[in-house]
Amino acid sequence: MRMINIFLCIGTLIFLSACVKEEVHTVEWFKVHEEERRAEIQKCNTYPELLLEPNCKNAKTAHTALKDERLKEIQARKLIN
């Protein structure tokens, strides 16, 4: 009986931990939070099965958007000079 209770407790803990969802952040949030963006992209590159998850998509989209913005700034400076 005691072993059954232990297995039930362990099973319940595993089930509950699987139900905990990671908070989904927006592209704008990732654009502002550089450290978290880099960490998320690193995690996504390490675990390809996560690439379709919202946070992976949003972090990568934010990264691309920031690169595009920087490129436009550089091009605008070249036009001015």
N, CA and C atoms as a LAMMPS dump frame, in Angstrom:
ITEM: TIMESTEP
0
ITEM: NUMBER OF ATOMS
243
ITEM: BOX BOUNDS ff ff ff
-5.0000000000000000e+02 5.0000000000000000e+02
-5.0000000000000000e+02 5.0000000000000000e+02
-5.0000000000000000e+02 5.0000000000000000e+02
ITEM: ATOMS id mol type element x y z
1 1 1 N 0.822 -1.197 0
2 1 2 C 0 0 0
3 1 3 C 0.865 1.26 0
4 2 1 N 1.912 1.226 0.781
5 2 2 C 2.799 2.386 0.873
6 2 3 C 3.464 2.66 -0.483
7 3 1 N 3.87 1.619 -1.194
8 3 2 C 4.507 1.776 -2.509
9 3 3 C 3.532 2.381 -3.514
10 4 1 N 2.264 1.98 -3.429
11 4 2 C 1.255 2.528 -4.337
12 4 3 C 1.126 4.028 -4.114
13 5 1 N 1.104 4.456 -2.866
14 5 2 C 1.01 5.884 -2.551
15 5 3 C 2.218 6.646 -3.088
16 6 1 N 3.392 6.053 -2.949
17 6 2 C 4.603 6.7 -3.448
18 6 3 C 4.525 6.858 -4.955
19 7 1 N 4.125 5.803 -5.658
20 7 2 C 4.013 5.871 -7.116
21 7 3 C 2.936 6.861 -7.556
22 8 1 N 1.842 6.923 -6.825
23 8 2 C 0.799 7.889 -7.14
24 8 3 C 1.311 9.32 -6.968
25 9 1 N 2.052 9.561 -5.906
26 9 2 C 2.608 10.904 -5.67
27 9 3 C 3.598 11.275 -6.77
28 10 1 N 4.473 10.356 -7.117
29 10 2 C 5.459 10.627 -8.162
30 10 3 C 4.757 10.866 -9.494
31 11 1 N 3.787 10.04 -9.812
32 11 2 C 3.032 10.207 -11.048
33 11 3 C 2.317 11.541 -11.102
34 12 1 N 1.733 11.942 -10.001
35 12 2 C 1.04 13.224 -9.935
36 12 3 C 2.014 14.379 -10.135
37 13 1 N 3.175 14.312 -9.516
38 13 2 C 4.176 15.37 -9.668
39 13 3 C 4.653 15.475 -11.117
40 14 1 N 4.883 14.349 -11.741
41 14 2 C 5.308 14.357 -13.143
42 14 3 C 4.218 14.959 -14.016
43 15 1 N 2.98 14.567 -13.789
44 15 2 C 1.859 15.088 -14.567
45 15 3 C 1.729 16.595 -14.396
46 16 1 N 1.811 17.066 -13.165
47 16 2 C 1.664 18.495 -12.901
48 16 3 C 2.825 19.298 -13.475
49 17 1 N 4.02 18.766 -13.419
50 17 2 C 5.156 19.492 -13.977
51 17 3 C 5.055 19.587 -15.491
52 18 1 N 4.473 18.608 -16.124
53 18 2 C 4.282 18.649 -17.575
54 18 3 C 3.207 19.655 -17.961
55 19 1 N 2.317 19.961 -17.069
56 19 2 C 1.227 20.889 -17.358
57 19 3 C 1.644 22.35 -17.23
58 20 1 N 2.76 22.619 -16.59
59 20 2 C 3.209 23.987 -16.405
60 20 3 C 3.696 24.523 -17.746
61 21 1 N 3.067 25.585 -18.195
62 21 2 C 3.409 26.181 -19.486
63 21 3 C 4.329 27.374 -19.273
64 22 1 N 5.264 27.531 -20.192
65 22 2 C 6.147 28.677 -20.169
66 22 3 C 5.367 29.895 -20.645
67 23 1 N 5.598 31.027 -20
68 23 2 C 4.919 32.261 -20.398
69 23 3 C 5.351 32.643 -21.807
70 24 1 N 4.393 32.997 -22.637
71 24 2 C 4.69 33.39 -24.012
72 24 3 C 4.913 34.899 -24.048
73 25 1 N 6.076 35.275 -24.6
74 25 2 C 6.43 36.687 -24.717
75 25 3 C 6.257 37.135 -26.165
76 26 1 N 5.939 38.406 -26.34
77 26 2 C 5.719 38.964 -27.675
78 26 3 C 7.053 39.315 -28.335
79 27 1 N 6.983 39.585 -29.618
80 27 2 C 8.155 40.039 -30.362
81 27 3 C 8.687 41.328 -29.742
82 28 1 N 7.783 42.25 -29.431
83 28 2 C 8.199 43.524 -28.828
84 28 3 C 8.91 43.3 -27.496
85 29 1 N 8.423 42.361 -26.7
86 29 2 C 9.059 42.062 -25.421
87 29 3 C 10.479 41.566 -25.649
88 30 1 N 10.649 40.652 -26.6
89 30 2 C 11.978 40.124 -26.887
90 30 3 C 12.899 41.197 -27.463
91 31 1 N 12.352 42.17 -28.167
92 31 2 C 13.189 43.249 -28.705
93 31 3 C 13.784 44.083 -27.569
94 32 1 N 13.057 44.236 -26.486
95 32 2 C 13.499 45.048 -25.351
96 32 3 C 14.401 44.256 -24.402
97 33 1 N 14.18 42.952 -24.3
98 33 2 C 14.907 42.106 -23.337
99 33 3 C 15.963 41.266 -24.06
100 34 1 N 17.113 41.887 -24.272
101 34 2 C 18.17 41.257 -25.077
102 34 3 C 18.678 39.948 -24.474
103 35 1 N 18.937 39.939 -23.189
104 35 2 C 19.489 38.739 -22.55
105 35 3 C 18.527 37.552 -22.683
106 36 1 N 17.245 37.801 -22.444
107 36 2 C 16.251 36.733 -22.554
108 36 3 C 16.105 36.279 -24.009
109 37 1 N 16.187 37.244 -24.945
110 37 2 C 16.091 36.901 -26.368
111 37 3 C 17.234 35.974 -26.767
112 38 1 N 18.446 36.332 -26.359
113 38 2 C 19.61 35.501 -26.692
114 38 3 C 19.493 34.112 -26.07
115 39 1 N 19.053 34.06 -24.824
116 39 2 C 18.905 32.768 -24.144
117 39 3 C 17.851 31.905 -24.836
118 40 1 N 16.747 32.52 -25.234
119 40 2 C 15.674 31.771 -25.911
120 40 3 C 16.157 31.237 -27.258
121 41 1 N 16.865 32.06 -28.01
122 41 2 C 17.378 31.624 -29.307
123 41 3 C 18.378 30.486 -29.12
124 42 1 N 19.224 30.595 -28.105
125 42 2 C 20.186 29.526 -27.82
126 42 3 C 19.46 28.226 -27.488
127 43 1 N 18.412 28.335 -26.68
128 43 2 C 17.624 27.151 -26.314
129 43 3 C 16.972 26.54 -27.554
130 44 1 N 16.45 27.391 -28.416
131 44 2 C 15.785 26.908 -29.634
132 44 3 C 16.779 26.235 -30.573
133 45 1 N 17.98 26.771 -30.661
134 45 2 C 19.001 26.167 -31.509
135 45 3 C 19.514 24.85 -30.931
136 46 1 N 19.502 24.749 -29.608
137 46 2 C 19.952 23.53 -28.949
138 46 3 C 18.912 22.422 -29.068
139 47 1 N 17.643 22.788 -28.983
140 47 2 C 16.545 21.821 -29.043
141 47 3 C 15.632 22.161 -30.217
142 48 1 N 15.935 21.659 -31.415
143 48 2 C 15.17 22.005 -32.622
144 48 3 C 13.673 21.713 -32.525
145 49 1 N 13.292 20.797 -31.657
146 49 2 C 11.863 20.495 -31.514
147 49 3 C 11.09 21.685 -30.956
148 50 1 N 11.791 22.663 -30.416
149 50 2 C 11.138 23.863 -29.869
150 50 3 C 10.944 24.964 -30.91
151 51 1 N 11.491 24.793 -32.101
152 51 2 C 11.476 25.86 -33.098
153 51 3 C 10.08 26.36 -33.462
154 52 1 N 9.077 25.512 -33.328
155 52 2 C 7.714 25.93 -33.671
156 52 3 C 6.954 26.516 -32.48
157 53 1 N 7.595 26.546 -31.319
158 53 2 C 6.962 27.119 -30.132
159 53 3 C 6.901 28.641 -30.272
160 54 1 N 5.868 29.268 -29.716
161 54 2 C 5.702 30.727 -29.855
162 54 3 C 6.912 31.541 -29.404
163 55 1 N 7.527 31.177 -28.278
164 55 2 C 8.663 31.968 -27.805
165 55 3 C 9.857 31.874 -28.749
166 56 1 N 10.069 30.711 -29.348
167 56 2 C 11.16 30.585 -30.326
168 56 3 C 10.88 31.464 -31.537
169 57 1 N 9.671 31.374 -32.031
170 57 2 C 9.302 32.193 -33.198
171 57 3 C 9.437 33.676 -32.877
172 58 1 N 8.924 34.086 -31.733
173 58 2 C 8.947 35.5 -31.368
174 58 3 C 10.366 36.01 -31.116
175 59 1 N 11.194 35.211 -30.471
176 59 2 C 12.571 35.624 -30.218
177 59 3 C 13.338 35.759 -31.526
178 60 1 N 13.172 34.804 -32.419
179 60 2 C 13.868 34.87 -33.712
180 60 3 C 13.337 36.022 -34.57
181 61 1 N 12.034 36.263 -34.524
182 61 2 C 11.455 37.389 -35.264
183 61 3 C 11.992 38.709 -34.72
184 62 1 N 12.078 38.82 -33.405
185 62 2 C 12.614 40.037 -32.785
186 62 3 C 14.071 40.235 -33.193
187 63 1 N 14.845 39.169 -33.191
188 63 2 C 16.252 39.247 -33.578
189 63 3 C 16.387 39.748 -35.018
190 64 1 N 15.593 39.171 -35.914
191 64 2 C 15.629 39.571 -37.321
192 64 3 C 15.192 41.028 -37.485
193 65 1 N 14.142 41.426 -36.772
194 65 2 C 13.647 42.802 -36.866
195 65 3 C 14.71 43.796 -36.393
196 66 1 N 15.389 43.477 -35.319
197 66 2 C 16.436 44.364 -34.808
198 66 3 C 17.607 44.46 -35.786
199 67 1 N 17.965 43.329 -36.392
200 67 2 C 19.038 43.36 -37.399
201 67 3 C 18.632 44.235 -38.58
202 68 1 N 17.379 44.101 -39.031
203 68 2 C 16.885 44.915 -40.142
204 68 3 C 16.893 46.4 -39.785
205 69 1 N 16.479 46.731 -38.564
206 69 2 C 16.475 48.125 -38.12
207 69 3 C 17.89 48.695 -38.102
208 70 1 N 18.85 47.919 -37.606
209 70 2 C 20.248 48.384 -37.582
210 70 3 C 20.785 48.574 -38.989
211 71 1 N 20.452 47.661 -39.881
212 71 2 C 20.904 47.771 -41.268
213 71 3 C 20.345 49.03 -41.923
214 72 1 N 19.076 49.326 -41.679
215 72 2 C 18.465 50.54 -42.232
216 72 3 C 19.141 51.796 -41.678
217 73 1 N 19.493 51.767 -40.391
218 73 2 C 20.196 52.91 -39.793
219 73 3 C 21.548 53.119 -40.457
220 74 1 N 22.27 52.038 -40.691
221 74 2 C 23.585 52.131 -41.34
222 74 3 C 23.441 52.67 -42.752
223 75 1 N 22.46 52.175 -43.488
224 75 2 C 22.234 52.641 -44.844
225 75 3 C 21.836 54.116 -44.86
226 76 1 N 21.022 54.537 -43.894
227 76 2 C 20.611 55.936 -43.821
228 76 3 C 21.803 56.83 -43.525
229 77 1 N 22.714 56.38 -42.661
230 77 2 C 23.916 57.176 -42.362
231 77 3 C 24.794 57.314 -43.606
232 78 1 N 24.893 56.267 -44.386
233 78 2 C 25.709 56.327 -45.602
234 78 3 C 25.111 57.312 -46.604
235 79 1 N 23.798 57.395 -46.671
236 79 2 C 23.155 58.33 -47.574
237 79 3 C 23.358 59.774 -47.136
238 80 1 N 23.398 59.986 -45.821
239 80 2 C 23.578 61.328 -45.296
240 80 3 C 25.003 61.809 -45.518
241 81 1 N 25.974 60.941 -45.352
242 81 2 C 27.396 61.334 -45.497
243 81 3 C 27.769 61.376 -46.911
